[in-house]
Amino acid sequence: MNKPAGAERVIELAEQVLAETASDKEIAELESLMVDEPELRRVYLRYALVHGQLALTTVGLPETGLHPLSSSDSLVPSKSLQTPAQRSWLYVVTSVAAAVLLVVSAGFYFAGSRDNLGGVSSNLPELANNDLATGDVASGGHYDNRNLPVHVVGVLDTDRLRSISPTTFTVHQGATRLTTTDGTDVQIEGPAMFGASSRSEGVLFEGSVHASLTRPDTNYSIQTSSLRVVDRGTNFRVATMEHDRIRVDVIDGEVEVQSRIRRPLYYWSFDDSGSDGTAESEPDLRYSDDHIRQSPGLVGSGALVFENRKDAFVRIETGTGVEVGTGNMACSSGISIEALVVCRWSGRHMDYDEIFRKEDGNHRMLLSFQNDDDVNNFDVPEVTPGPCLSFGLHLEQHGYSELDMPLDGRDGRPTLGELTDGRPHHIVAAYDSFTGQKAIYVDGRLRFSHDFPVGNLILNGGPSPAVIGNHRNSEPFTGTIDEVAFYDFALSPDEISAHHLRAMRGEPYFGPQTGPLASERWLAITLVGAGTSQVFDTLTGLAIP
């Protein structure tokens, strides 16, 4: 989704303003941006609507700074309004937001339902028990359980009135057709399993899918486990085969077959921090004043030391989107969060130490130490309450859940004492929709996992900025964090083991022979022209004669 220049900054500032944590300088900056650019007012309004809906409820989030609004309250603190022009338009924005919220509470967000449509078993997103229609919000812990709007992928041919959000379809027999919002006709030919992950891309887990473009100004790609087929024409088909192979048939035009570049989407080494609160080599990071201490790196020249201060955090000022499923941090078929930490967590009851968190309502993703008696019943599988390392993620059809690894020393799991022994520990949380496995690795080894059904897409991304080392000034980390990496795919066990070995030698995860991180996510292998077919090995990326 295209956003006007400055939209990400407006969303970041709005997050702080609406949570009542913004400084006067940040509030003034937000006002200035919106006064100058009418388009940015619409960005703010859309974001404020979601927060305002939460404020209309009688239940709030403890210690988050979000409180119910009376009919006379403003969505922006009035202390910073400096000019009549600013006061005028902000009054209008707030009034419009209040009116539109009545529509929101009556069902503005449509999430779909499960149906059987002509042999299609479609796993459509459902509203959770605490959704926008009821306004319910979890009263325990620091969770924001709103169902934020999810971006629309397209419509089913069998029901033109129903918009489809990212969804996995299982077609048992026959075929069903999806028309994307970009105008691509996608026919899923059963038996097949296909994830409609975005308006311009789908994920083929099994079977065959035929894509036909109707507009010359659009592109469509079909992703498999490690290959992607991108159209350079108008009409093509991709089918899975035995022995980890796929067949690509080009009816018209040509397609480009690509292999995944197995590098992180983001990688923060913390080796270089500037005097203005930003990292000179990592300008997408914003440090909270001088409350975080720089130390010699566990790897490289620098690392961040957190001292359990509520006002200490690192905000990631990139990767946000307007809706769930948008922005650079929106993943679909896989994800990995990796970090090197020296943990000094207390392990006490109701104490949380965040490594990484992005809080987009109940589409959040997190990696944190927790001990909260499972107050929200998010753990899947169910585990005995106590100190744990938690990996939270929202999966299509299953909703938000957390893989809570008990720190009890059983079945190969580490103990709390092992992870707080003052030594560096390598932690990776990963989910792979092609296998269904959600897993936590510590020091290069798989320590805890749960298998979901194959094919469940991730629903994440959205307007909230990600944060390292804290959450809403209430879950500060205690210890050192270094070498944080974020991937839009699941690292393999071999990759995780290799990264751990390198980190323990004081080396970056990636060898110097691989060069700098590439901005591209995929590497072109070959072109396949009209009227031809080609078979590829998905493991090696090689064409099969």
C-alpha positions as CSV (number, residue, x, y, z in Angstrom):
1,M,0.0,0.0,0.0
2,N,1.4,3.4,-1.0
3,K,1.6,5.9,1.7
4,P,2.3,9.6,1.5
5,A,5.8,10.8,2.5
6,G,5.9,11.3,6.3
7,A,3.1,8.7,7.0
8,E,5.3,6.4,9.0
9,R,6.5,9.3,11.2
10,V,2.9,10.4,11.8
11,I,2.0,6.9,12.9
12,E,5.0,6.7,15.2
13,L,4.2,10.0,16.8
14,A,0.5,9.2,17.0
15,E,1.3,6.0,18.9
16,Q,3.2,8.1,21.5
17,V,0.5,10.8,21.7
18,L,-2.4,8.4,22.0
19,A,-0.5,6.4,24.7
20,E,0.3,9.7,26.5
21,T,4.0,9.2,26.4
22,A,4.9,11.8,23.8
23,S,7.0,14.8,24.7
24,D,6.0,18.3,23.9
25,K,8.5,18.3,21.1
26,E,7.0,15.2,19.5
27,I,3.4,16.5,19.8
28,A,4.5,19.7,18.2
29,E,6.1,17.8,15.4
30,L,2.9,15.8,14.8
31,E,0.8,18.9,14.6
32,S,3.2,20.6,12.2
33,L,3.2,17.6,9.9
34,M,-0.6,17.4,9.7
35,V,-1.1,21.1,9.3
36,D,1.2,21.2,6.3
37,E,-0.1,18.0,4.6
38,P,-3.8,17.2,4.4
39,E,-3.1,13.6,3.3
40,L,-1.2,13.1,6.6
41,R,-4.3,14.1,8.5
42,R,-6.2,11.2,7.0
43,V,-3.4,8.9,8.0
44,Y,-3.7,10.2,11.6
45,L,-7.5,10.0,11.5
46,R,-7.5,6.4,10.5
47,Y,-5.0,5.5,13.2
48,A,-6.9,7.5,15.8
49,L,-10.1,5.8,15.0
50,V,-8.8,2.5,16.1
51,H,-7.4,3.9,19.3
52,G,-10.6,5.9,19.9
53,Q,-12.7,2.8,19.6
54,L,-10.7,1.3,22.4
55,A,-11.2,4.4,24.4
56,L,-15.0,4.1,24.1
57,T,-15.0,0.8,26.1
58,T,-15.4,0.6,29.9
59,V,-12.4,-1.7,30.2
60,G,-8.9,-0.3,29.7
61,L,-5.4,-1.5,29.6
62,P,-3.6,-1.3,32.9
63,E,-0.6,1.0,33.0
64,T,-0.6,1.6,29.2
65,G,-1.7,5.2,29.2
66,L,-4.9,4.4,27.3
67,H,-8.1,5.5,29.2
68,P,-11.8,5.7,28.3
69,L,-12.8,9.0,26.8
70,S,-15.8,11.1,27.8
71,S,-17.8,12.8,25.1
72,S,-15.8,16.0,25.7
73,D,-12.3,14.4,25.6
74,S,-9.9,15.0,22.8
75,L,-7.9,12.3,21.1
76,V,-4.8,14.7,21.3
77,P,-3.7,16.3,24.6
78,S,-4.8,19.9,24.5
79,K,-1.8,21.3,26.3
80,S,0.3,21.4,23.1
81,L,-2.2,23.1,20.8
82,Q,-0.3,26.2,19.9
83,T,-2.2,28.0,17.1
84,P,-5.8,28.7,16.1
85,A,-5.3,26.8,12.8
86,Q,-4.0,23.8,14.6
87,R,-6.8,23.8,17.2
88,S,-9.3,24.2,14.4
89,W,-8.3,21.2,12.3
90,L,-7.6,19.0,15.3
91,Y,-11.1,19.7,16.6
92,V,-12.6,18.7,13.3
93,V,-10.5,15.5,13.2
94,T,-11.5,14.5,16.7
95,S,-15.2,15.3,16.0
96,V,-15.1,13.2,12.8
97,A,-13.4,10.4,14.6
98,A,-16.0,10.3,17.3
99,A,-18.8,10.1,14.7
100,V,-17.2,7.4,12.7
101,L,-16.5,5.4,15.8
102,L,-20.2,4.7,16.0
103,V,-19.9,2.9,12.6
104,V,-16.8,1.1,13.8
105,S,-18.6,-0.3,16.9
106,A,-21.5,-1.4,14.7
107,G,-19.2,-3.6,12.6
108,F,-16.8,-1.4,10.5
109,Y,-14.3,-4.2,10.5
110,F,-15.4,-7.3,8.6
111,A,-13.2,-10.3,9.3
112,G,-15.1,-13.1,7.4
113,S,-16.1,-16.6,8.4
114,R,-15.4,-20.2,7.5
115,D,-17.5,-21.5,4.6
116,N,-17.6,-24.4,2.3
117,L,-18.0,-23.0,-1.2
118,G,-18.2,-25.5,-4.1
119,G,-15.7,-27.9,-2.7
120,V,-13.6,-25.2,-1.1
121,S,-12.8,-25.3,2.6
122,S,-11.7,-21.8,3.1
123,N,-10.0,-20.7,6.3
124,L,-11.2,-17.1,6.6
125,P,-10.2,-14.9,9.5
126,E,-12.7,-14.7,12.3
127,L,-13.3,-12.1,15.0
128,A,-11.9,-13.2,18.3
129,N,-14.1,-13.2,21.4
130,N,-12.9,-9.8,22.2
131,D,-13.4,-7.9,18.9
132,L,-14.4,-4.5,17.7
133,A,-18.0,-5.3,17.9
134,T,-17.8,-5.7,21.7
135,G,-14.8,-3.5,22.4
136,D,-13.5,-6.0,24.9
137,V,-9.9,-5.6,25.9
138,A,-7.8,-8.0,28.1
139,S,-7.7,-6.7,31.6
140,G,-4.7,-8.6,32.6
141,G,-1.1,-8.0,31.7
142,H,-0.2,-5.4,29.1
143,Y,-1.9,-6.8,26.1
144,D,-3.8,-4.8,23.5
145,N,-6.4,-7.2,22.2
146,R,-8.1,-5.1,19.5
147,N,-8.7,-6.7,16.1
148,L,-7.2,-4.0,13.9
149,P,-8.4,-3.8,10.2
150,V,-6.6,-6.3,8.0
151,H,-5.8,-5.3,4.4
152,V,-8.0,-6.8,1.7
153,V,-6.5,-9.3,-0.8
154,G,-9.4,-9.7,-3.2
155,V,-12.8,-11.3,-3.6
156,L,-14.0,-14.8,-4.3
157,D,-15.7,-15.5,-7.6
158,T,-18.5,-17.3,-5.7
159,D,-19.2,-14.3,-3.5
160,R,-18.5,-10.9,-5.0
161,L,-19.8,-9.1,-2.0
162,R,-17.2,-10.6,0.4
163,S,-13.8,-9.1,0.7
164,I,-11.0,-11.6,1.5
165,S,-8.2,-10.8,3.9
166,P,-5.0,-13.0,3.9
167,T,-6.4,-16.5,3.9
168,T,-5.4,-20.1,3.1
169,F,-7.8,-22.1,0.9
170,T,-7.9,-25.9,0.8
171,V,-9.6,-27.0,-2.4
172,H,-10.5,-30.6,-2.3
173,Q,-11.8,-30.9,-5.8
174,G,-12.7,-28.8,-8.8
175,A,-11.5,-25.2,-8.7
176,T,-12.2,-21.9,-7.2
177,R,-11.2,-18.4,-8.3
178,L,-10.0,-15.4,-6.5
179,T,-9.8,-11.9,-8.1
180,T,-7.2,-9.8,-6.4
181,T,-7.7,-6.1,-5.7
182,D,-5.0,-5.6,-8.4
183,G,-7.1,-7.4,-10.9
184,T,-5.3,-10.7,-11.2
185,D,-7.5,-13.8,-11.7
186,V,-6.1,-16.6,-9.5
187,Q,-7.6,-20.1,-10.1
188,I,-6.8,-22.7,-7.4
189,E,-7.1,-26.1,-8.9
190,G,-7.9,-28.9,-6.4
191,P,-6.7,-30.8,-4.7
192,A,-4.6,-27.9,-3.5
193,M,-3.7,-25.7,-0.6
194,F,-3.0,-22.0,-1.4
195,G,-2.4,-19.0,0.8
196,A,-3.7,-15.7,-0.6
197,S,-1.1,-13.7,1.3
198,S,-1.4,-10.3,-0.4
199,R,-2.9,-8.5,-3.4
200,S,0.2,-9.2,-5.4
201,E,1.4,-12.6,-4.1
202,G,0.3,-16.0,-3.1
203,V,1.8,-19.0,-1.3
204,L,1.5,-22.5,-2.9
205,F,1.7,-25.3,-0.3
206,E,0.3,-28.1,-2.4
207,G,-1.4,-28.6,-5.8
208,S,-1.7,-26.2,-8.7
209,V,-2.6,-22.5,-9.2
210,H,-3.1,-20.6,-12.4
211,A,-2.6,-16.8,-12.5
212,S,-3.8,-14.5,-15.3
213,L,-3.1,-10.8,-15.2
214,T,-5.8,-8.5,-16.6
215,R,-3.9,-5.2,-16.1
216,P,-0.5,-4.4,-17.7
217,D,0.6,-2.2,-14.8
218,T,0.5,-5.0,-12.1
219,N,2.6,-8.0,-11.2
220,Y,1.8,-11.2,-9.4
221,S,4.1,-13.8,-7.9
222,I,3.6,-17.3,-6.5
223,Q,5.9,-18.4,-3.6
224,T,6.8,-21.9,-2.7
225,S,9.0,-23.1,0.2
226,S,12.2,-21.6,-1.2
227,L,11.4,-20.4,-4.7
228,R,9.3,-17.6,-6.2
229,V,7.8,-17.4,-9.6
230,V,7.2,-13.8,-10.7
231,D,5.2,-12.9,-13.8
232,R,6.8,-11.0,-16.7
233,G,3.8,-11.6,-18.9
234,T,0.1,-12.3,-18.4
235,N,-0.6,-16.0,-18.0
236,F,1.2,-18.8,-16.1
237,R,0.7,-21.9,-13.8
238,V,2.7,-23.3,-10.9
239,A,2.2,-26.8,-9.6
240,T,3.9,-28.8,-6.8
241,M,5.4,-32.2,-7.6
242,E,6.9,-35.1,-5.6
243,H,10.5,-34.9,-4.3
244,D,10.4,-31.2,-3.5
245,R,9.9,-30.1,-7.1
246,I,7.7,-27.6,-8.8
247,R,6.6,-27.3,-12.4
248,V,6.2,-23.9,-14.1
249,D,4.0,-23.6,-17.2
250,V,4.0,-20.3,-19.1
251,I,1.0,-19.8,-21.4
252,D,1.7,-16.2,-22.4
253,G,4.5,-13.8,-21.8
254,E,7.3,-15.0,-19.5
255,V,8.1,-15.5,-15.8
256,E,11.2,-15.2,-13.7
257,V,12.0,-18.0,-11.3
258,Q,13.8,-16.7,-8.2
259,S,15.5,-18.2,-5.1
260,R,15.3,-16.7,-1.6
261,I,18.2,-14.7,-0.4
262,R,18.6,-16.1,3.1
263,R,19.5,-12.9,4.9
264,P,17.5,-10.9,7.4
265,L,15.0,-8.2,6.6
266,Y,16.5,-6.1,9.4
267,Y,19.8,-6.6,11.3
268,W,20.9,-4.3,14.2
269,S,24.4,-4.8,15.5
270,F,24.4,-1.7,17.8
271,D,28.0,-1.1,17.0
272,D,27.6,2.6,16.3
273,S,25.4,5.0,18.3
274,G,25.3,8.7,17.6
275,S,24.9,11.6,20.0
276,D,21.4,12.5,18.8
277,G,19.8,9.3,20.0
278,T,20.1,7.5,16.7
279,A,22.5,4.9,15.4
280,E,24.7,6.5,12.8
281,S,24.9,3.2,10.9
282,E,21.4,2.2,11.8
283,P,19.2,5.3,11.3
284,D,16.0,3.4,11.7
285,L,16.6,3.1,15.5
286,R,15.7,5.7,18.0
287,Y,17.1,5.4,21.6
288,S,15.3,6.7,24.6
289,D,17.4,9.6,25.6
290,D,20.5,8.5,27.7
291,H,18.8,5.7,29.6
292,I,20.5,2.9,27.7
293,R,24.2,2.3,28.2
294,Q,26.5,1.3,25.3
295,S,29.0,-1.4,26.1
296,P,31.6,-3.4,24.3
297,G,29.7,-5.8,22.0
298,L,29.1,-9.4,22.6
299,V,29.8,-9.5,18.9
300,G,31.4,-6.4,17.2
301,S,32.2,-3.2,18.9
302,G,28.9,-2.4,20.6
303,A,25.9,-3.7,22.5
304,L,23.0,-2.2,24.5
305,V,22.8,-2.5,28.3
306,F,19.3,-2.2,29.8
307,E,19.1,-1.6,33.6
308,N,15.4,-2.4,34.2
309,R,14.4,1.2,33.7
310,K,10.8,1.8,32.5
311,D,11.9,4.8,30.4
312,A,14.6,2.8,28.5
313,F,13.8,1.4,25.1
314,V,14.9,1.3,21.5
315,R,12.2,2.1,19.0
316,I,12.4,0.8,15.4
317,E,11.3,3.7,13.3
318,T,10.6,1.8,10.1
319,G,8.6,-1.2,8.9
320,T,5.1,0.1,9.9
321,G,2.0,0.0,7.7
322,V,-1.5,1.4,7.8
323,E,-3.3,-1.9,8.3
324,V,-2.4,-5.4,9.5
325,G,-0.6,-7.2,6.7
326,T,1.1,-4.0,5.5
327,G,4.6,-2.5,6.1
328,N,8.0,-4.1,5.8
329,M,7.6,-6.1,9.0
330,A,4.5,-7.9,7.7
331,C,5.3,-11.5,7.1
332,S,3.2,-14.2,5.6
333,S,4.7,-17.7,5.3
334,G,7.5,-17.5,7.9
335,I,9.4,-15.5,10.4
336,S,12.5,-15.6,12.6
337,I,13.5,-13.3,15.5
338,E,17.1,-13.7,16.6
339,A,19.2,-12.0,19.3
340,L,22.3,-12.5,21.5
341,V,21.5,-11.6,25.1
342,V,23.0,-11.6,28.6
343,C,19.9,-11.9,30.7
344,R,19.6,-10.7,34.3
345,W,15.8,-11.2,34.5
346,S,14.4,-11.7,38.0
347,G,11.9,-14.4,37.1
348,R,9.5,-13.0,39.7
349,H,5.8,-13.3,39.4
350,M,4.2,-10.6,37.0
351,D,7.7,-9.5,35.9
352,Y,8.2,-9.2,32.1
353,D,11.5,-8.6,30.2
354,E,11.0,-7.8,26.5
355,I,13.6,-8.6,23.9
356,F,11.5,-7.6,20.9
357,R,7.8,-6.6,20.5
358,K,5.5,-5.1,17.9
359,E,2.0,-4.4,19.4
360,D,-0.6,-4.3,16.6
361,G,-3.6,-5.2,18.6
362,N,-3.9,-9.0,18.8
363,H,-1.7,-9.3,15.7
364,R,1.3,-8.6,17.9
365,M,4.6,-10.4,17.7
366,L,6.9,-10.7,20.7
367,L,9.9,-12.5,22.2
368,S,10.1,-11.9,25.9
369,F,10.6,-13.4,29.3
370,Q,7.4,-13.8,31.3
371,N,5.9,-15.1,34.5
372,D,2.3,-14.1,34.7
373,D,0.3,-17.3,35.5
374,D,-0.9,-17.3,31.9
375,V,-3.3,-14.5,32.8
376,N,-4.7,-14.3,29.2
377,N,-4.6,-18.0,28.4
378,F,-2.5,-17.4,25.3
379,D,-0.2,-20.4,25.7
380,V,-0.4,-23.1,23.0
381,P,0.4,-25.7,24.0
382,E,-0.8,-25.4,27.5
383,V,2.1,-25.3,30.0
384,T,2.4,-25.1,33.7
385,P,2.6,-21.5,34.9
386,G,6.0,-20.2,35.9
387,P,9.0,-18.4,34.4
388,C,9.1,-18.9,30.6
389,L,10.5,-17.5,27.4
390,S,7.6,-16.6,25.2
391,F,7.2,-16.3,21.4
392,G,3.9,-14.7,20.5
393,L,2.4,-14.6,17.0
394,H,-1.0,-14.4,15.3
395,L,-1.7,-17.2,12.8
396,E,-4.6,-17.0,10.4
397,Q,-7.5,-19.2,11.6
398,H,-5.9,-19.8,15.0
399,G,-5.6,-16.2,16.3
400,Y,-2.9,-15.0,18.6
401,S,-1.1,-17.4,20.8
402,E,2.2,-17.8,22.6
403,L,4.7,-20.6,22.6
404,D,5.7,-20.4,26.3
405,M,8.8,-22.4,26.9
406,P,9.0,-23.2,30.7
407,L,12.4,-22.5,32.1
408,D,12.3,-25.7,34.1
409,G,15.2,-27.8,32.8
410,R,13.0,-30.6,31.6
411,D,13.0,-32.4,28.2
412,G,16.1,-30.4,27.1
413,R,14.7,-27.0,28.1
414,P,17.0,-24.5,29.9
415,T,16.5,-23.5,33.5
416,L,16.1,-19.9,34.6
417,G,19.5,-20.2,36.3
418,E,21.1,-21.4,33.0
419,L,19.8,-18.3,31.1
420,T,20.7,-15.8,33.8
421,D,24.2,-17.1,34.5
422,G,25.9,-13.9,33.2
423,R,27.0,-15.4,29.9
424,P,25.8,-14.6,26.4
425,H,23.0,-16.8,25.1
426,H,21.8,-17.0,21.5
427,I,18.0,-17.0,21.1
428,V,16.0,-17.7,18.0
429,A,12.2,-17.8,17.7
430,A,10.9,-19.1,14.3
431,Y,7.7,-20.1,12.6
432,D,7.4,-21.9,9.2
433,S,4.0,-22.2,7.6
434,F,5.3,-24.9,5.2
435,T,5.9,-27.3,8.2
436,G,3.6,-25.7,10.7
437,Q,6.3,-25.7,13.3
438,K,6.6,-22.8,15.8
439,A,9.9,-23.1,17.7
440,I,12.3,-21.6,20.2
441,Y,16.0,-22.3,19.9
442,V,18.6,-21.5,22.6
443,D,22.3,-21.8,22.0
444,G,21.9,-23.4,18.7
445,R,19.6,-26.2,19.7
446,L,15.8,-26.7,19.5
447,R,14.5,-26.4,23.0
448,F,10.7,-26.2,22.6
449,S,8.2,-26.3,19.7
450,H,4.6,-26.9,18.7
451,D,3.2,-28.1,15.4
452,F,0.3,-26.2,13.8
453,P,-1.4,-27.5,10.7
454,V,0.6,-26.8,7.5
455,G,-0.5,-23.7,5.6
456,N,-1.5,-21.2,8.3
457,L,-0.3,-17.7,7.3
458,I,1.0,-15.2,9.7
459,L,-1.1,-12.1,10.2
460,N,1.1,-9.3,11.6
461,G,2.5,-5.9,10.6
462,G,0.5,-2.7,11.0
463,P,0.8,0.8,12.4
464,S,2.7,0.2,15.7
465,P,6.5,0.7,15.7
466,A,8.5,-2.3,17.0
467,V,10.5,-1.9,20.2
468,I,13.6,-3.6,21.6
469,G,14.1,-3.9,25.3
470,N,10.7,-2.7,26.6
471,H,6.9,-2.4,26.0
472,R,4.8,0.6,26.9
473,N,7.3,1.7,29.6
474,S,6.2,-1.3,31.7
475,E,8.2,-4.3,30.7
476,P,11.9,-3.2,30.7
477,F,14.7,-5.6,29.9
478,T,17.5,-6.2,32.4
479,G,20.8,-7.2,30.9
480,T,22.5,-6.8,27.5
481,I,21.0,-7.2,24.0
482,D,23.2,-7.5,20.9
483,E,22.9,-8.7,17.2
484,V,19.1,-8.5,16.8
485,A,18.0,-9.9,13.4
486,F,14.5,-10.1,11.9
487,Y,13.7,-12.4,9.0
488,D,10.6,-12.9,6.8
489,F,11.2,-16.6,6.7
490,A,12.0,-19.4,9.1
491,L,15.7,-20.1,9.6
492,S,16.7,-23.7,9.3
493,P,18.2,-25.7,12.2
494,D,21.5,-25.8,10.4
495,E,21.5,-22.0,9.9
496,I,20.7,-21.4,13.5
497,S,23.4,-23.8,14.7
498,A,25.9,-22.0,12.4
499,H,24.9,-18.6,13.7
500,H,25.3,-19.7,17.3
501,L,28.8,-21.1,16.6
502,R,29.9,-17.8,14.9
503,A,28.4,-15.7,17.7
504,M,30.2,-17.7,20.4
505,R,33.5,-16.9,18.5
506,G,32.6,-13.2,18.7
507,E,31.8,-13.1,15.0
508,P,28.7,-11.8,13.1
509,Y,26.1,-14.4,12.1
510,F,27.1,-14.1,8.5
511,G,30.6,-14.8,7.2
512,P,32.6,-12.0,5.6
513,Q,32.7,-13.9,2.3
514,T,29.0,-13.3,1.9
515,G,29.4,-9.5,1.7
516,P,27.1,-6.8,3.0
517,L,23.4,-7.4,3.6
518,A,21.5,-7.2,0.3
519,S,18.4,-5.1,0.1
520,E,16.8,-7.6,-2.4
521,R,14.9,-10.5,-0.9
522,W,15.1,-12.8,-4.0
523,L,17.8,-13.7,-6.5
524,A,16.8,-14.3,-10.2
525,I,17.6,-17.9,-11.4
526,T,16.2,-18.0,-14.9
527,L,13.4,-16.9,-17.3
528,V,10.8,-19.3,-18.6
529,G,9.2,-18.2,-21.9
530,A,5.7,-18.5,-23.4
531,G,4.7,-22.0,-24.5
532,T,7.3,-23.8,-22.4
533,S,7.4,-25.7,-19.1
534,Q,10.3,-26.2,-16.7
535,V,10.7,-28.2,-13.5
536,F,12.8,-26.9,-10.6
537,D,14.2,-28.5,-7.4
538,T,12.9,-26.2,-4.5
539,L,15.8,-27.2,-2.3
540,T,18.6,-26.4,-4.7
541,G,16.9,-24.0,-7.0
542,L,18.3,-25.9,-10.0
543,A,16.3,-26.6,-13.1
544,I,15.6,-30.3,-13.8
545,P,16.2,-31.4,-17.4
